[in-house]
């Protein structure tokens, strides 16, 4: 399925058409910091991947990547990255909502977990969830609490399971204790 987002910019002579795939490619490039690795992750040739990024930059009329500084986003690139992440997540939320509306209980959920809960809690939870909701695809990431928090704030994860001590006093997070463990 090809998704097109139509952007209209004020004081811009023409409307822009940006494919959500281009935004996914841009996010992958920022996350991998390497054209080859990002292209492989997106299952594209490096030349097709590079053309996608160039096309996105052309659509915005600006460089989005600083190619001299280990592929860091430019200031305009950071703005595009923030919006791209939200658009991709909102698109997934839309599909999930439609699936639930159709009562198929299908969709996709992205979540993260710290190493300790990943070892002792998540195998049982994932097994039970998969049994109860076989049509739901789970995308599960194990990482340290700082990286998980950043991904949660960037809205690339719906929720995380981690030690509450790192989050309970930070008002940006809604903490729901699951159980107490030493």
C-alpha positions in Angstrom: 0.0 0.0 0.0 1.4 3.4 -0.9 0.6 6.3 1.4 0.8 9.9 0.2 0.6 12.9 2.5 -0.2 16.1 0.8 1.4 19.2 2.3 0.5 22.7 1.4 3.0 25.3 2.5 2.1 29.0 2.9 3.9 31.3 0.4 5.1 28.2 -1.5 4.3 28.3 -5.2 3.4 24.6 -5.5 1.9 21.9 -3.3 4.3 19.1 -2.2 3.5 15.4 -2.3 5.5 13.4 0.2 5.3 9.7 0.4 5.2 8.2 3.9 7.9 5.8 2.8 10.2 8.7 2.3 9.6 9.8 5.9 10.2 6.2 7.1 13.5 6.2 5.1 14.5 9.5 6.6 13.8 8.2 10.1 15.8 5.0 9.4 18.8 7.1 8.1 18.8 9.2 11.3 18.6 6.0 13.5 21.3 4.1 11.6 23.5 7.0 10.8 24.6 5.2 7.7 23.1 5.0 4.2 24.0 1.4 3.6 22.7 0.1 6.9 19.5 2.2 6.6 18.9 1.0 3.1 19.4 -2.6 4.2 17.0 -2.1 7.1 14.4 -0.7 4.6 15.1 -3.6 2.2 16.1 -1.2 -0.6 19.2 -0.8 -2.7 21.5 2.0 -1.5 20.9 3.9 -4.8 17.1 3.7 -4.4 17.4 4.7 -0.8 19.6 7.7 -1.6 17.2 8.8 -4.3 14.3 8.7 -1.8 16.3 10.9 0.7 17.2 13.3 -2.1 13.6 13.5 -3.3 12.5 14.3 0.2 15.1 17.0 0.5 14.0 18.4 -2.9 10.4 18.4 -1.8 11.3 20.6 1.2 13.8 22.6 -0.8 16.4 22.1 2.0 19.2 19.8 3.1 17.8 17.6 5.9 21.0 15.7 6.6 24.5 17.1 7.4 26.6 14.7 5.5 29.8 16.0 7.0 28.7 15.4 10.6 28.0 11.6 11.0 24.7 12.0 9.3 23.1 14.3 11.9 19.9 16.1 10.9 20.2 19.7 10.0 18.0 22.1 12.0 15.3 21.8 9.3 15.9 18.0 9.3 15.1 17.9 13.1 11.8 19.6 12.4 11.0 17.1 9.6 12.1 14.2 11.9 9.8 15.2 14.7 6.9 15.6 12.3 7.8 12.4 10.4 7.8 10.3 13.6 4.4 11.7 14.6 2.9 11.1 11.2 4.2 7.5 11.0 2.9 6.8 14.5 -0.5 8.5 13.8 -0.8 6.4 10.6 -0.2 3.2 12.6 -2.7 4.4 15.2 -5.2 5.0 12.4 -4.8 1.4 11.1 -5.0 0.0 14.6 -8.2 2.0 15.3 -9.8 0.8 12.1 -8.8 -2.8 12.8 -10.4 -2.5 16.3 -13.4 -0.8 14.8 -13.7 -3.8 12.4 -13.6 -6.0 15.5 -10.7 -8.0 14.1 -8.5 -7.2 17.1 -5.5 -6.8 14.8 -2.9 -4.2 14.3 0.6 -3.4 15.6 1.9 -2.3 18.9 5.4 -0.9 19.4 6.8 -1.1 23.0 10.1 -1.2 24.8 11.5 -2.8 27.9 14.6 -2.7 30.0 16.9 -5.8 30.1 15.7 -7.1 33.5 11.9 -7.0 32.9 12.7 -8.4 29.4 14.2 -11.5 31.0 11.7 -12.2 33.8 8.4 -10.6 32.9 8.0 -10.2 29.2 8.2 -13.8 28.0 5.0 -14.7 30.0 3.3 -11.5 29.0 4.1 -11.7 25.3 3.1 -15.4 25.3 -0.3 -14.6 26.9 -0.9 -11.6 24.7 0.0 -13.5 21.5 -2.4 -16.2 22.5 -5.3 -13.8 23.3 -4.6 -11.5 20.3 -3.0 -13.6 17.5 -3.6 -11.0 14.8 -1.7 -8.2 16.6 1.9 -7.8 15.6 4.2 -6.8 18.4 7.4 -4.8 17.8 9.5 -5.2 20.9 12.7 -3.3 21.7 15.1 -4.0 24.6 17.3 -1.1 25.5 18.5 1.0 28.5 16.1 3.3 30.2 17.4 6.5 28.8 17.1 5.3 25.2 13.6 3.9 25.9 12.5 7.2 27.4 13.7 9.1 24.4 11.8 6.8 22.0 8.7 7.2 24.2 9.0 11.0 24.0 9.6 10.7 20.2 6.4 8.6 20.1 8.1 5.7 18.3 7.0 3.5 21.2 3.5 3.3 22.7 4.7 2.3 26.1 7.7 1.0 28.0 8.2 -1.5 30.8 11.1 -0.3 33.0 12.2 0.4 36.6 9.8 3.2 37.9 12.6 4.9 39.8 13.8 6.4 36.6 10.4 7.9 35.7 8.2 8.3 38.7 9.1 12.0 39.4 9.4 13.1 35.8 6.0 14.8 34.9 6.5 14.0 31.2 5.6 10.3 32.0 2.5 8.6 33.3 3.8 5.8 35.5 1.7 2.8 36.2 3.4 0.3 38.6 3.0 -3.4 37.6 4.6 -5.2 40.5 7.4 -4.8 43.0 10.7 -6.6 42.5 14.1 -6.2 44.0 
